[in-house]
Amino acid sequence: MKIGFIAMSGVRAHNKALTDLGLTLPGFVERSKVIASLPSLGLLTLAGMTPADVDVAYVEVPDLDAVADVPGDYDAVAISSFSAQIGEAYRLADRYRERGTQVVLGGLHVSARPEEALQHADAIVIGEGEPSWPMVVTDLKRGALRRCYNSRGTSFPLEDAPMPRFELLDVDRYNRLTVQTQRGCPFRCEFCAASIRISPTYKVKPVAKVMAEIQRIKEIWPRPFIEFADDNTFVNKRHSKELVRALAREHVRWFTETDISVAEDEELLGLMHDSGCAQVLIGLESPSAAGLEGIEQKTNWKAKQRTKYMQAIERIQRHGITVNGCFVLGLDGAGTESFDEIWDFVRESGLYEVQITVQTAFPGTPLYERLRREGRVLRENAWELCTLFDVNLKPARMSVAELEAGLLSLTGRIYSDEFVQERREKFFERRRAHLRDIAATREMQS
Ligand code: B12
């Protein structure tokens, strides 16, 4: 039996003005290139728990319209799903089914909209893949595939995480590879459409397992750049320090996503730098109190962090770790003044990297349900617009046209060659000043 693991790759955006502008902005193009090439860790993970008597292949389809026929001769295919590409994933699934290949669909979008996905699949998996996948393969082998496998309600222990099949990749095609160290997040941001939707509890992977994955990658790529496919790496401070100490022995460069509280632990920041951390991506969301109000739904945590933002960025960056600060445009508390507020904040903070996206109502999120109730979703089920760059909701304090214009003009300003250059110079200047301070203090002490 042969199973094809089929990933849709590349990034998506339908906002033509933004795409055209993006092509002229070196900072934007550079960032898009970096993120556009990443393999599907979800599928490599499932391949890793597929029994040895089943042949497996991993294939990426960047543009379905560009391929005449679907790739490979498989008995079954496993296709992953994000909302923005779900239309393509369904068309791909339909084409496989037409030629008699059994189709199993899973992933974030399928878990949020199972009924919809069932129309294009022989079987679907809801939630984390690992608890159900062995059963799916057994049922495929005995020709008794069920329609729906539901992993919800079981939380897969990451102590049992399988080794992803990195060796299936043509590694020359990638500028970084992903490894996961944790799932879930202790916070509940209304818009979040990441792993909390399938892993409701926060859980960490044992450090030894993370290191084994990195060592496996090093067998095919001796000096890799690792992107942790995490939502919030440094929540569990004991695990965090164990992780970075172990990473320091691997001599890799790495990037991850975390929250602003990482700045509160100087020891951790030092260890992160020493272990090869190049950048942390942090969801700052908004520089204003009104913008942040109510985003995190348990304790309004994000709003309570706002006054710490500037100092936190300074602290992280002076350790030689660049911060990629992410802002969401069109939040309910934000009016048209928010574009200049973000601009001013970015200038003052000296953020090395910035990401601006528009508020997006992904299926399965509390935000989607609320906006639907309020009649503010512009086109229902238009999942192709879930790109983070396309507006599909009626903002509370501005018009759709104002939001789109604000996105465009802020993108132009933030990614202009001069401003990117200015931010980079400021980062290195401040880093040098910090190193000089350390040297001076040491000299005084000796
Ligand atoms: C790496 C990554 C990418 C890579 C993806 C490479 C790939 N082909 O998969 C790249 C850079 C290409 C990418 C692109 C995009 N991404 Co992205 N990306 C991520 C990131 C950082 C990590 C995802 C990951 O690897 N998770 C770890 C794996 C193990 O989890 P998983 O994929 O969910 O898989 C598990 C289950 O879902 C399930 N499963 C998954 N697939 C299948 C299939 C079957 C058959 C079965 C049984 C089970 C199953 O089993 C797995 C193990 O439990 C997340 C953010 C984050 N921190 O998580 C955003 C994220 C997934 N991306 C997001 C978005 C919006 C995009 C883009 C639309 C951006 C854009 N404008 O283009 C595009 C989508 C284009 C596309 N090709 O689909 C959103 C998706 C939200 C959603 N619900 O749809 C996220 C959550 C970030 C966010 N801001 O909210 N992304």
Residues whose N, C-alpha, C, O or C-beta is under 5 A from the ligand:
A	BS01	B12	A7 M8 S9 G10 V11 R12 A13 I35 A36 L38 P39 S40 L41 G42 A78 I79 S80 S81 F82 S83 A84 Q85 V104 L105 G106 G107 L108 H109 V125 G127 E128 G129 E130 A193 A194 S195 A229 D230 D231 F362 C386 T387 L388
